[in-house]
């Protein structure tokens, strides 16, 4: 197996954290996003959607999309379970992974892509107003997650899951996106600190 | 169980098609999106993220997010399998479900929400330029899906899956979003016609 990785890409980091939590190591190849290597003919042949990360299997099959790669790794290395243990657990983890991705991770990355000068190369039509809408949405999502967390250790319950990975990466990416995490969100900040203290967060 | 549904919402339709394919019927309650009933105190108590669909279980647990609901139904009613049969199959279905959702479904719905006058009530900051960017992205995604499909009957291989549901709903929603599906995309059109001919498409 070979993992196509990129050091600063939040989606690539989701896979690295997941692998670290599983204690799994996969040889990786770095794709230089700043030089648009993801659009090169060689990488496009691997993933026509031109996105990193991508996992190439020994028979040449390519699994693209961060969560699809994580799910595959979870099937090969079931312990610790990070997609849930039974039907309801799996559904609630999927629900939280999606809520965090669509309502927090996505707005944070959109705010960054549509406001940071360095992103002009990837986001040819940067729309300042869209960045602002997404900053506001990210903060709304932080408020909802803060409330939902309450005193729970992890977003989907008592166990660390793929949803926590998405949450940590989104919150860490709020800094380059210039979205402050309000002091008011005490549960959210406690959750983030606990996730950031895990060895996997260095990935 | 009780399904909170909305007739014109594409995410709600994904669940209805999925249930029809499974031959499962769940009593439903209609949420009137045009009147913003999803933001009412009663619905917000069920789903603080104020999105439809949502599935309320008999013990009061709420599963929100279309794909999370489908995954739960798939666990309760495994036949026919629509999330894959083994590790690789499940990963490739997840990959295609995500590609179709993020690269096609999402741009199509964004184009609609940011251009249609009736959407002003839900999308308070409509950005015409963002609608245009997303129209172009949806067409790019159609080209990639057309090429990937080739002569395959379904997007993730030989079996109908959740990814096909997402694809059909996205392509059907291209019409209200005013995005034409080019005659040039012959594989895509054949795929869509075959999906649209299944009884579940009426859901």
Interface residues (C-beta under 8 A of the other chain):
Chain A: X48 X49 X57 X61 X63 X64 X65 X67 X68 X69 X71 X72 X75 X76 X86 X87 X88 X90 X91 X92 X94 X95 X98 X99 X103 X125 X127 X129 X130 X133 X144 X147 X148
Chain B: X48 X49 X57 X61 X63 X64 X65 X67 X68 X69 X71 X72 X75 X76 X86 X87 X88 X90 X91 X92 X94 X95 X98 X99 X103 X125 X127 X129 X130 X133 X144 X147 X148
